[in-house]
Amino acid sequence: MLEDHAENYVSGQMISETLNVSRTAIWKHVSELRKNGYEVEAVQKKGYRIVSRPDMLSKEEIGLKLTTEFLGRKIFTYPSVESTQFIAHDLAHRGAVDGTIVVADEQTAGKGRLGRSWHSPSGSGIWTSLILRPKLPPQRAPQFTLIAAVSVVHAIRKQTGVEAEIKWPNDILVNGKKVVGILTELQAEADQIKSIIIGMGINVNAGTEDFPEELHTATSLKIESGRDVNRSALLAAILNELETLYEEYLTNGFRMIKLLWESYAVSLGRRIKARTLNGVIEGLAKGITEEGVLLLEDESGKLHHIYSADIEI
Ligand code: BTN
């Protein structure tokens, strides 16, 4: 109720009548909110008002802005974990429902792509892993990285006004620097996906001094927008976007997602270097296939299908 009337005071009487609780019970709940970092003003004859809220990734804060049917309806939050991916894999094995998400304030062994580590300090980012259970063959899994990337771009643009772009396959850049990394992992049988674990690492409120020296190509939404960004609201916005695009994908296929993805891609139509496991290929990035594979045309006009690589623009 306090959230719904953010600009005004809500009288104790109104809360008491609406929720059928005593004035003492309200006072206890307000004390609890204060203990959790909310600044709640209580003024005689006027009532209660939230003055400021903590930047906390809690189920309650995320839930306030969530409009989804299933995505993020089951949330596991942790102050500190090794990696949310490990926890999500374990939950998926034990039968976690479609749309379950794991969120941590800090990761001590965050995982990046290609065996790299992911810097995940406490309090400044969103470190989350989402469990999806589409009834699809495993070959379709790479498309989910692209669906996730488009959702993150939409949510960032709406929440912060920052013009985020995509670098194939899964980096989100702002002004050429990385703000988000996405790691998609799979539990599958030969012909059917059991679960897709989409790990997202989002640098939200880190300052320039918070990035280690070697991460000079990284940035945060705060650095780029000049403002603090509410992590729970951003995560809820990502989940809302992702569920909408996921439904679109299941109903109408990959076409629309592909078009959106291509419209945000920084590398398309440019000469790039792809460092693959089998060597470096240089060429013109022509587009992506229906499966989300990058098409690169080399000097001789030969078209290469790039499934996994690091891209230099
Ligand atoms: C990349 O290398 O760009 C992908 C980084 C993915 C990081 C996220 S943070 C949440 C989830 N848990 C992890 O350990 N990794 C992913």
Boltz pocket constraint, residues with backbone or C-beta under 6 A from the ligand:
constraints:
  - pocket:
      binder: B
      contacts: [[A, 82], [A, 83], [A, 84], [A, 85], [A, 107], [A, 109], [A, 110], [A, 111], [A, 112], [A, 113], [A, 114], [A, 116], [A, 117], [A, 118], [A, 120], [A, 126], [A, 127], [A, 128], [A, 129], [A, 170], [A, 171], [A, 180], [A, 181], [A, 182], [A, 183], [A, 199], [A, 200], [A, 201], [A, 202]]
      max_distance: 6.0
